[in-house]
Amino acid sequence: MRTPDEFNDWYQDIVEKAGLADKRYPIKGMNVWTGYGWKAMRLIDSYFREEFDGTDHDEVCFPLLIPQNEFQKEADHIKGFGAEVYWVTHAGENKLDIPLLLRPTSETAMYPIFHLWVRSHADLPLKTYQIVNVFRYETKQTRAFIRMREIHFFEAHTCHKDFEDAEVQIREDLDIMARLAKRLCLPYVLCKRPDWDKFAGAHYTIGIDSLMPTGRTLQMGSIHQYRDNFSKPYEITYEDEKGAHVHVHQTTYGMSERILGALISIHNDERGIILPPDIAPVQIVIIPIISKTEPELVLARCKELAETLNTSGYRIHLDLRDLRPGNKYYDWELRGVPLRIELGARDIQSNVITLARRDTGERVQIGNEAMLEGISENMIAIQANIFAKAEQAMRGSVHKVSDLKDAQPGINVMGWCGSEDCGHSIEQATEMSVLGEPVGAPPTSTKCIVCGSPTEKTVYVARTY
């Protein structure tokens, strides 16, 4: 386990060396997405689209600017975001009659339009999502992908006829998250946040937290049940079968580029990052082993191999740089490419290729006739191995605690009576955050770790980013 300082130094360095982002843009917390990092993020986005398109959500795209008067309609939302927004007060030299803000999230941009879109029960459920940038004036130390001022953001917004139908949506969101996590090789915990830490304006919030190698948790995303807390100020109503006008119930599901930060942080070793095959911009790199004999034959075979694999649907790079093979190995291991193919004259003569796995370092030879099958089997094995190792590491960092002085790095599980006073006492005594009650955990007879009252509630407690 790395100390926070060791991790921070390593993380800032690897993001730059692996070519994921350029931090030299002259606004703090607003980095440049490089080609390699942006390809990885776009692949992640494609899986979000696949999941939400497949569950009857429509992708939309709302404007960046929000009028101040619309933002101010929801008081709790202002309280939650008021100190974080960027304001636009002038257009050219003209002062605006109504100041505008850059969206910190999109409730107050979307919901005045939802008021127009939803008229009757036939318009429900309304299920939308968008992938956009949001802006928050972050005052803490910024860190690429993890704590930014301009944030690449996924958000789904839905409207429903009643609370029960909105709950069905939240269960669907949890199923979507489970499928996404398998694809991204990201184990996580779900916690219903305590009331003092829920999203501004929400009835309740479920946090989606991963465990970092420092023993701290990172919130990758969240799911919110709003009830009618937003539909009332924005007058989003539908006419029911009896002709009555009823306020809709709403949910949201938000995730950000933090998911890429979590991937980098969790999957790595002393040689660099280790990318799951599904999100690797380059899944297979081909390294020609050029000798003095038959260099043209080696290059021709490598190009033929690249074309075959590209046609088979893999993301391929043929490295033709004038460098020693060892230098190329170093570069691509640093960038986390799942599979490397080494091909020289001897391999061609033997009708084999040499595969090197990034996750284990294992090198195996595969006959040409079994090449595609062997590559597929190795890709599946890499994906499964990366996920299993991360799950094992997270499970090994979950600790049951019966005394506050025993709290340690990782996720601490303890009894809680549910009172805010005892919750704050836990945070003060441990210098950690109450993540909340684990979602789906069965009731357990225990005692509150602070007041000793009998309870069936347990909470997760951890240091956070």
JODA-V898261 format. One line per field, one symbol per residue. psi: psi as a letter, one per 40 degrees, with the letter a starting at -180 (. if undefined). Layout:
# JODA-V898261
psi->???
This chain:
# JODA-V898261
psi->hiiddddddddddddddefdiheehfhhegihhidddddddddddddddddddeffihhihiidhhiddddedhddddddedeeihiheihbehhidhiiihhdiededddddddddhdideeiihhiiihihihhgheihihhddhidhhhhhhhhiiididddddddddddddddddddddefhiiihhhiideeiiheidihhihhihieeeiihhdaihhhebfdddddefhiihadeeihhhiiiiihhiaedddddddddgiaeeaihhiddehdhdhhhhhghidhfdddddddddddddddddeeihihhheigiiddddddddddeehdhhhhhadddddefiihhhhddeehhihhiddedddddddddddddddddddddddddeehhhhehdeeiiiahhhiiheeiddddddddddefiihdahhhehiihhaihedeeiiiehiihhiii.
